[in-house]
Amino acid sequence: MIFTETKLKGAFEIEIKKLTDERGFFGRSWCANEMEDHGLKASLRQANTSFSNKKGTLRGMHYQMDPYQETKLIRCTRGAILDVIIDLRPNSSTFKQWIGVELTQDNYKMLYVPEDFAHGFITLEDNCEVTYLVTQFYTPGAEKGIRWNDPLFNIAWPFEPVLISEKDKTHPNYIV
């Protein structure tokens, strides 16, 4: 696995190191030892999959509150998404900053999202499937969200979403 830290401390783009031959390639998409060697959480509790029919579907921006914060490893296994994360750690030098990473079925990239980050994505084409490996069980009472177009963050989405759940539409702006 190839680990590249993003501008947000503790968040990583991870690529599969491909061993190729005439059949195609083989590579690891998960290894607890390699995660721990990079100081990352490796205790998985749940694996989730989402499927979105339409290009322009927006999901997010979600996070869970203490003591149920999640670390996530996100991979797009079908289609293409712009995956966006926001650093919500008040003591972080990148507090309130965001990044977007294009994850596709062809680039095999993953995004490691630390605890206390908001996460969401927009689909860049029809029929997208996304897999999330998470370090915490989903806890409905601990779930929070931030409005996808909160002016505090000014996220540069590639286009206006065409489909957002009612729940995601009604998330509040972030309050510091």
Steps between C-alpha positions, in 0.01 A plus 500: 500500500623849420419766763500872416405742776270780384521864606263404785719346770411136557295460179658281232449406138582131477570322176517130436856399415436285194697188420423449133539216256318369192189424709463856630611603848488408866530740792395560858206733569521440874781402736481569872879483534559758225232728646655480846850557355367839379341579837147438370212323671460141387217370720211453260147457637279529193505502119234702317404534135298774334365498146382811317310480172547855376794722417484799733378310808645664810539318831632689801646670689490244783689425821441340841549667838715390795532222608382347170729676253580296190815462302407406142677350202303589187530336158286539187458150357272598211483834320665819623450742790649817640556408865514801735617523859510790747731516801279572806777462760515838684864450603614407149709735285262413213176554699209590267701418186376251242634291215337312215648184349372330187448131567416279204464136413805544275744689725458263799570786741361502852460786744583451868276731704604550865264544793340844535484562127174556312467285188289510186515453125335579170469244222675596176311247290196272515503173695765556766581258778708607799644280775575636848709312755436657842648469848176560689151361489239739363329669794190698393495725808862604437456580130542863397511682172603830346323665209678399177525862382580670832670831407747459787676225302422616143549151354562512125261227387546429125131578430168547677363175641187358337403267784544543877307323773262711707715431805816627328319807362399606848835465680589829673798721430799418719516683832848548641 
